């Protein structure tokens, strides 16, 4: 199930970026950063997702005393979505 969601998310994000249509705000920010500094979208996406999950974990620890709101699936997807987008973009 986790792998299926990874494939669907990566294909969706890749398609939106490839067609250059209106995208959700976080992906738009990632695309803007990648375009501005001439970086590969998939690498910026991976970095951005890891930073967002890290900030969420830190804020959860600070304000709630423990990590709530995400589990191992969130971490796995944050680490692998950008990489999977990179694989797709190199093959298609």
Buried (B, 14 or more C-beta within 10 A) or exposed (E): EEEEEBEEBBBEBBEBBEEEEEBEEEBEEBBEBBEEEEEBBBBBBBBBBBEEBEEBBEEBEEEEEEEEEBEEEBBBBBEBBBBBBBEBBEEE
